[in-house]
Amino acid sequence: MPNLHIGIGNPFRRDDGVGPWLATRLAQAGLNAITHEGDGTRLIDLFADHPNIVILDASRSGAAPGKLTEFNAIAAPVPAEFFHYSTHRFGVAEAVETARALGGLPDRLTLFAIEGREFSHGQGLSPPVAATAERLLGRLLER
C-alpha cells in the first residue's frame, strides 16, 4: 500500500503551516497526502485505516530553526516535547502513544519534524523552515 502523508498544522501560524505546505505539494505531485489540524483522536482513526503513514509537522524543541528530525514511531516512543506547542491537548505524540497502548499503530509510522522559528499569526514559512521543507519535499518525491 502507498504511504498516506499527513501534513499537520495551521497555515495561518507561519512555520506551523509546514506540514500542510508539504502535504499540498505532495498531493499536487500525485501522492496520497492530506492536511490535518493535529487533533489526536482523529489521527488514531487514520492509523486504523492506513498501514503506512508519514506525518509531517513543525516542532519547537529548542533546536536550530530548520533542523529536520525523523522518528520511526513504531520502534520508539515519540517525544512529546517536540510537539508541545500544539493548541491540542491531545496531539501527535499523545495519539501515537495511545494507539501504541491500544495496539492500534499502523505497520509503518514515520514522523518528520522541522524545527520552526516563527509561530505567530500570519502566512508564509520562515527562510530556514522553507529551505528544509524544500529538501524534504524532494526526498519524499524520490521515494
N, C-alpha and C positions, 0 to 999 in steps of 0.2 A: 504494500500500500504506500502511496506517496505521503510525504510529510504534510501535516497541517501546520502552517506557520501562523502564529497568533501574535499580532502586534499589540502590546499592552500600552495604554497611556492616554493622555489627554493632549491633543494637538494645540489646544489653546493655553497651554502652560509650558511654552518654549521647549526645553530639552525633554520634558516628559512625553512629548509627541514623537520621539524617535521610533518607538515601536509601531505606531500607526503609519509613520512615514515609510518604514521598511516594508510593512505588510502591503501597503498600497502599491509600491513599486514591484514587489514580488507578484502580486495579483495581475498587474499590468503586463508582466512577462509571461503570464500563463500558469504560474504556480498556484497551488491551493493555499490561499492566505486570507486571513480575516483580521479586522481590527476588533479590539475588546477593551472595555474601560478598566478592567482589572478586578472585578468582583469575583472573589474566590469561589463562591458557591457555583457560579455559572462556569468557572473553569473546570471544576470537578465533573460537571456534566459533559464537557467536551472531552475530558480524559476517557470517559466511558465509551465514547463514540469513535475515537480515532486512536489507532495503535502507535502511530509515530507523530510526535508533536515537537515542534520547535517554538519556544517562547522568546519573544524579542521585547526587551524592556529597557528603561532607563534605571540607573542605580544612583544612590547617593551614599557611598560608603566612606568617603573621605579620601579616596584615591584621586589621582590627577584627572581632570576633565578629559573625556575622550577615551579613557582606558577601557578596553574590552575584556570582559571576564566571561568565560564559558563554564557552565556547570552541567555535569551529567547527573541529573536528578534521580536517576534510577540507582546509581552507585553510591550516592551520599546525600545526606540532608541538605536542603537549600538554606543558606544562612539568611535569616530574617533581616539582619542589619543592612543587607544590600538593598532591600526594598522598603525600608521603614518610612520613606517619605509619602507613601501611598495614602490617599484620603480614605481608603477602605480599611477597616479594622481587620478584615479577613481578606487578605490579598494573596499574591502569588505564592510566597513562601508558605503561608498557612494552608493554602489549598493543596499544595504539593504534599505537605506533611500529613494533612488529614487524609488525603487519598491514599498515601502510603500506609497509614494506620488501618485503613479500611480495606486494604488490598485492592485498591482501585486505580493504581497507576497504569498508564499505557505501557506498551512494550518498550518504547524508547521515548525519553523526555529530556530534551536539551534546552537549556536556558542560556541566552546570550544577553548580558547586561552591559550597557555602555554608560560609563560614569558621566552624569550630567553636570553642568555648571550653572545653568540658569533655569529656574523653575517658576519664575514669576508669570503673571498673566501676559499673554501675547503669543504671537505665532513666530515660527522660524527657529531652527536649531542653531545653537552657538557654533562657532567655527570648529572647535575640536570635536564636538559631537557629530557634526555634519561630515567631517573628514573620515571619522571612524565608521559612521553609518555607510558611507560610500564604499569603503573597503569591505565591510561585512556583506553588503549587498552583492558585490562581485563574487565573494566567496560562496554565498548561498546560491547564486545563479550557476556557478560552476558545478555544484553537486549534482 
